Amino acid sequence: MRRASGLLFSALVVCWASEPPKEWIDERTGHRVVRLSDEPGSASLYFNQNGYLPDGQRLIYSTPEGVSIVAWESRASRRVVEGRVRLIEAGRKYPRVYYVREGAVFWANVDTGETKRIGALPPRASVATVNADETLLAGTYLEGEPKTPVFQPMPPAPQGHPLERQPGRPSLEERWAARLPMAIFTMSIDTGQIRVIHRGNDWFNHLLFSPTDPTLLMFCHEGPWHKVDRIWTIRADGSQLTRIHTRTMAMEIFGHEFWSADGNLIWYDLQTPRGEVFWLAGYDLRTGERTWYHLERNEWSIHFNVSRDGKLFCGDGGDPGQVARAPDGQWIYLFRPELIPNRGIEDKSFIRPGLLRAEKLVNMARHDYRLEPNVSFTPDRKWVVFRSNMFGPSYVFAVEVARASAAGTRSGVMGN
């Protein structure tokens, strides 16, 4: 049966080589998958960046020709920014997209077409995030003159091509070991004024403002995960630098951090030790309480995400070459969290243990995981959005959380 399904999928790929199907039911999972973008090389944002406009009905995505939006009800898409740019995020307060073009930061209002140049970036700088009330951007830059031009900031990339090491660029280990001086800065969206809020020789990366608190910024110390204390927060004025997780085991690793929608929790991938025991860990900023949900090896994902109500998680799986070395991990997953009842000693300092019950949503056997799928829930939690190159070029897709009816869809049933 599996061989027959594979032959069917191969035939469909050939049939749809010029344009992949708009909709199908995954034969292995029973869930409906839709293609949201029409442009080859298009891609949704990095998993923890906001891709949804404030109305919750439209998603932004990057294309080789610019930035487009797609409406959920009609699935109609249109381009809102022309030309090659680096997409940052969608605004949470206004219907804007933020992007970088030729060393300067801009926003564009997707409803009115108005565009504003916010300001020029410092040399060797990148901008990664917009705060909740759209008053500040945050980014990093290298200070001084680097010994070699290959040491440039490397922000999370929304582009649709595989994330391979470029010739002449340093490895993760080499860049971390270089201990180059860096600065974290904020930029006023109103005036373009830049203010440095933190300096150091750690590799600062993955900046992400809280979705609700415009003064709270999360960032990481990038590098080999077993050699860094990765997850930190800081206030937008440079105060209250806080480490979120402290290692207690040799080869314990943690990272790929993201916010809950209410801004109260930080979630992250935790392994104790690396590649052996897998958790999705959460830290409550209000109480200091910690929750760890256990996963099986095949269910580990490069990235996880959480629904806005906090009741569901999703993951993008991984191939055997990833840290989990999962023999059957190439799936888009839905996870339902379950806490383990405490029948023993009550102590608020204890970690609350639980587990994630996994459901497979999409078979990703034909996906090349050098392009990370980067899953996110739609605001109504009815769909999980991801990017994939299962048909060759990358496109933006969504899979329905509810299982499809046995009747199928007009575009057929596919198995990988």
N, C-alpha and C positions, 0 to 999 in steps of 0.2 A: 504493500500500500504506500509506504514512504517513497519507494522508487517511482511509483506511478504518479504520486503527487509532485515529485521533483520534475518529472518529464512534462507534466501539465504546466507547471510554473515556467519551465524553460520555453515551452511553446508560446505561452502568453507573453513572455518577455520579448521574444522575437516578433510576435504579432504587434506588440505595442512599442517597438523599438523607437519609432518616431515620436510617440507621445504615450507615456505610461497611463494606465487606467485612472479614471477619476474616482472610482469607488469599487470596492470589492469586500467580500467576507473572507477572512483568513480561515482556511479550512482546518488548520490545526487548533485554533482557539475559539472559533465561532464569533469573533468580534468584527464589527464593520470598520474598515479603514477608508479614509477619503484623502485625496490629494488636494491640498489647499493652494499650491502655487503652480503656475504654468511655465515659469521660466527655468530652463536648465541652469544649474549652478546656483539656484536660490537656496536660502537657508534661514531657519528660525534662529533666534538669539541663543547665546550661551545660557545654560540651564537656570542660573540664578539671576539673570538680568530681566527686567520687566519688559515684556513684549506686548502688553495689553493696554489699549487706550482707556481713559477713565470710564467710558460708558460700558466697558466689559464686553462689547459686541464686535470689536475689531482688533485684529492682530497685525503687528508690523513684522516685516521680514526683509532681509537683504537680497539683492539680485546683482548680477554682474553689471547692470545698467543703472543701479541706484537703490532706492528704498520703496517698497510697496506696502499696501495694507490690504487685508482681505476681511470682508464682512461675513459673520457667521451665518446669518439667516439666508442670504442669497449665495454665499461663496463667491461673490463677485470681487475681483481685485482690481486695483489701479495703482499706478506709480505716483508717489507723492514727492520724491526727491530724484532729480535727474543726475546721472553721472556717477562715477566711482567714488564712493565715500566710505568712511568707517562708521557704521551705525553704533550708537552708544546704547540708548534705551528709549522707551516711550515715557512720556510724562504721566504722573499719577493724578495731577490736578487739572492740567490743561490738555487739549487734544494735539499734543506736539510730539514730534520725533526729534531727537538730538543726535547730531552727527559731527564728524570731523572731516574737513576738506582742506587740503593744501596747508596744513599746519594751523588752522583756525577752527573754532567750535561754532556751530550754528544750531538754531532750532527752526523747524518749519511747522506751521499750523496746518494740519491735514484737512481741516474744514474750510478755512478761508484762503489757503495758499500763501499766507503771509510768511516771510522768512526773515530771520534776524541773525546777523553776525554777532556773536557774543564777545569774542576776543581771540587774540593769537595765543598759541601755546608757547611755553618756553622751549628752547632747544632740547631734543632728546626726551620729550614728554609724551605722555599718553593720558587720556581721560577715560574713566571707566564707568561712572555712575552719576545719577541725578538724585537729589534728595526729595523727600516726600512733598514738600510744598513748592518745589521748583524754584528755589532761591539760590541753590549752590550746586556746582559740579565738584567732583573730586578726582584727582589723578596723581601721577608720580612723574618724577624726572630724575635723570642721572645728573649729579653735580660734577663740576670740573670737566676736564677733558679725558675721556676714557682712553686707555692704552691702545685699544683696537676698536675700529668702528663697528665690529659685529656685536658689541655689547650694547644693545638698544633695548628700551622698554618693550615688553611683550605682553600687551593686554589680552584678555580673553577674546578670541577671534570669532565673530559671527559668520565668517565667510563659509562657503559651501565646499571648498576643496579639502582633501585630507590634510590633517595637521601633521605633516612630516617635517623633520629637521631639515632646514635649508642648508645648502652647501656653504661652508665658511662660517656658519653660526656655531656658537659653543654648545656643548651638551648642558643638560640641567646641572650636572655636577660641577662643570667648569664655571658656569655663570654664578652658581652659589658660592663656590670657593674664591671667586675673584674679590668678594667683599667690597664692591664698589659703593662709594657714597651716594645715597639717594635721599630724596625729599618727597613727602606727601604734601599736597597742596589742595586748597579749595579755590574755586573760581566763582565769583559772583555772576549769576545769570543776568542780572540787571545792568551791571557796569563793566563786567569783564575783569574786575580786579582780582589779582592772585595773591593768596596768603599761604605761606608755608606753615604747616601745623606740626610736622614731625620730621626729624632727620635721623639718619643712622647708616650703618654699613650692612644691614640686613637687606635682602632682596624683597622689597615691598611689592605686593601684587594683589590681584583679585579684590579691589576696593568695591564695597557695596554698602550704600546708605540703607539705614532702616526704612522699611516701607511705610512707617507711621511716625517716627521721631526724626524730624529734619536735622537734628543736631548730633545724631549718633551714626558713626561710620565703622563698619567692620572691614578688616583687611587681613592679609596673611603674610607670613614670612615664607617666601617661596624657596624651593630647593628640594633635595631628596627628603621625603617625608620623615624618614627615621633619623634625620640629622637636624631638624628644625622644630621649634615650638610654633606651630603654624598659625593658630587662630587668635586674633586680637580685636579689641574695639577701642575707639578713641572718640572723644567729642570733637565737634567741628572747630572748636577754638583751641584744640591741642591738649586739652586736659583729660584726666581720667583714663590714661592708657591702661588697659586691662587685658591680661591673658585669660583666655576662656577655658583652656584645657591643659592640665599638667600631666605629663607622662609619668607612669608608675611602673612600667615594665620595659625591659630591654627590647628593642625592635617594635615597640608599640607605635603605630602610625595613625594619623587622623588628618582629615582635610575635606576638600570639596564642600565647604560650608555654605549654608543658605539660611535665610530668615523664614520664620513663620509669617503668614500674611498680617497678623496683628502686631508683629514686631516684638513679641514677648519672648520668643524662643529662638535659639540658634541650633540648627541641626547639622550633623556632619557624619561622614564615613569614619568609623573607628575600627581598627583591627588590632587584636591582642593575642598573639603578636602578628606582625605583617604576614598576610597571605594565609593565615590559619584559622582564626576565629573572627567572625564578622558581625558588626553591630551598626545600626543606625542610632546615633547618640544625640540626645537633646539636652540643652542647658537653658533653664528658665532664668532670664535676667532679673526678674522681680524677686524671686525667692531663693535662687541659688540651687534649686533642686535639679537633679539629673535623672534622665530616663534613657535606658539603653534597650533597644529592640534587636533581638538576635535574628540573623539570617543564615540560611544554608549557603554553601559554596556556590552552587549554580545560580542562586538568587542575588548574589552580590552584583552591584551595578556601578559603572563608572560614575554616574551621577544619580542622585535621588532628588525627589521633590515632594511637596506637600500641598494638599488642597487648601483652599482658603478657610474652610471650616476646621481644618486640622484633623479630619477624621479618616483621610485616605492618604497613602503615599504611592509614588510611582518610581520606577527605575528603568534605566536603559540597557541593563545587562552588560555583557562583555564577552569577548572571544577568548580562546585558550591562551593567548599571548598576554592577557592582562594579569594583574597582580594576584587575582584569585585562582588563576589556572583552571577555570571552570570547564569541564568537558561538555556541558550542555547549558551554556549561559547566554546564548544569543537570542534574547527575547526582550520585548518591551513588557514590563511587569506592572501589575497593580498589587498594592500591599494593603492589607487590613490589619491595623495594630491591635494587639491583645496584651494587656498587662497581666503579669502573674500575680494572683492574689497573695497578699502577705498574711500568713497565719502565725507569724513569729513576732519578734521584737520590733516595735515601732520606733524609728529614729529618722528624723528629717535629713540627717546627713547621709543616710544610705542611698545608694543608687536604686532607682525603681526599675526592676528588670521586666522585660516583656519579649514578645516575638512578633514577627511580621508574617501573616498568612498570605502566601503569594498566589496570584492568578496570572496566567500568561495572556497577554493581549495581542501581541504581534510576533510572528516568527521572523527573526532577523538573520536567518542563516545565509541569505544572499547579500547581506550588508557588509561592507568593508569598514571595520571598526577603527581604522585610522581616521575616519570622520566620526566624531562622537555624536550620538543621536540627540543628547541634550533635551530630556523630557521636561514638560511642564503641564500642569492642569489648566484648562480653561477656567475662567472665574466661576462658572456654574458647576464645575467639577464633573461635567458630563463627558468630557473628552480629554485625552492626553495628546499633546502636540509634540512632534519630534521631527527631525530631519533625517533623511536617509538617501543613500546612493544605491539602493537595491536594484534600480533600473539603469544604473550607469551614472549619469549626472545626479547631483543632489537636488532634491525637492523638499518642500514642507508638507508633512502629512499629519493627520490626526486619527486616533483610534477611539471608538466609542467605548465608554466604561461599561455600559450595559451590554449584555450579550445580544447579538442580532437575532431576529426571528428565523425560524427554519426555512422560511420562504426565500431567503437570500435577497440580493439586490439586482438591479437591472444590469450591472456590470459584471456579475458572475461571482464565482467562488474560486479562491486561489489557495493552493498549498505550496509550501516551500520544500 
